[in-house]
Amino acid sequence: MLDFAIFAVTFLLALVGAVLYLYPASRQAAGIPGITPTEEKDGNLPDIVNSGSLHEFLVNLHERYGPVVSFWFGGRLVVSLGTVDVLKQHINPNKTLDPFETMLKSLLRYQSGGGSVSESHLRKKLYENGVTNSLKSNFALLLKVWSEIGKGFLDGSLDKNTTRKKQYEDALMQLESILRNIIKERKGRNLSQHVFIDSLVQGNLNDQQILEDSMIFSLASCIITAKLCTWAICFLTTSEEVQKKLYEEIDQVFGNGPITPEKIEQLRYCRHVLCETVRTAKLTPVSARLQDIEGKIDHFIIPRETLVLYALGVVLQDPNTWPSPHRFDPDRFDDELVMKTFSSLGFSGTQECPELRFAYMVTTVLLSVLLKRLHLLSVEGQVIETKYELVTSSREEAWITVSKRY
């Protein structure tokens, strides 16, 4: 049993790690609008802290300077992209590293390189197969989500507090030890129950790469799954019409029969609800990619080895792309062009990240079980404030009430 808790990281520390620990300094991207450093040593870190979060800082920055902006982290320039158009320009022609690897590998201090483009493509396929096979083999199992122990990343108190730092390092070492043992136990064995690590083992990766990929997927998928479940339930309590429509679809597809992976594929409206949950909650408000080759956005040149932020929280609330952006409206995804735009951002379709795919399946199962039996109701007077980290969450506990459906 995992009797310890693992932290949920803030994006900002990952950004620090990605820039300071793994990669060489980027050259200046001359001509990109933005702000000058507030302090010589920290760059615009004080501005980010004063804004409350990196997402809120980027919202203000893009409002002031447009879709392509720059700021400074220490002595290094960072570029942020804030509209669907510029993101599409950057995603398609430019070679970049995976966003979760850029962030989480830096935090975990993993030093191995990302490999060639073909190697990265192979590992992505292993991820996809691993998720598919694991879901099929472990469909009936409940997930245990790890809770947070990590605080104080933003102000550097983790390094200043030796007790807290030791707790973090001990938890990290314990999880790595467990994963190493699992890798060793499952190598060369033909077991009936397929888990994610099996796909990586079968892909002939070395043990360190298997360990790193397993760690990154475990952290990212558990955090994303937990928050997607939370936000989906919260939003359903605010719209009786959406909840009624979703219940009717679940009842029509499953009836009195069991919930199965095959039938889940028929829940079209449920997928729209989850997509709108991701969009409205700004579930992953910021992503990061490392520029592998020199790229171009509009008339701006992005030098190689520049850290490029995808200001997804800004993009997902852009009224030019999403009419009435603050309204929870799953019906907007009936439009194929809307779904295509959403997919181009990596939230659905062929570009969907494996961690999010895993979260969609688990959340669908949860909602199917709950809505078959219960009405989900809001708590009168409750105001849910949002906290923007690597994955968006509520600042305080979010409560709901329920009543029996039959």
Secondary structure, 3 states (H helix, E strand, C coil): CCCCCCCCCCHHHHHHHHHHHHCCCCCCCCCCCECCCCECCCECHHHHHHHCCHHHHHHHHHHHHCCEEEEEECCEEEEEECCHHHHHHHHCCCCECCHHHHHHHHHHCCCCCCCCHHHHHHHHHHHHHHHHHHHHHCCCCCCCCCCCCCCCCCCCHHHHCHHHHHHHHHHHHHHHHHHHHHHHHHCCCCCCCCCHHHHHHHCCCCHHHHHHHHHHHHHHHHHHHHHHHHHHHHHHHCCHHHHHHHHHHHHHHHCCCCCCHHHHCCCHHHHHHHHHHHHHHCCCCCEEEEECCCEEECCEEECCCCEEEECHHHHCCCCCCCCCCCCCCHHHHHCHHHHHHHHHCCCCHHHCCHHHHHHHHHHHHHHHHHHHHEEEEECCCCCCCEECCCCCEECCCCCEEEEECC
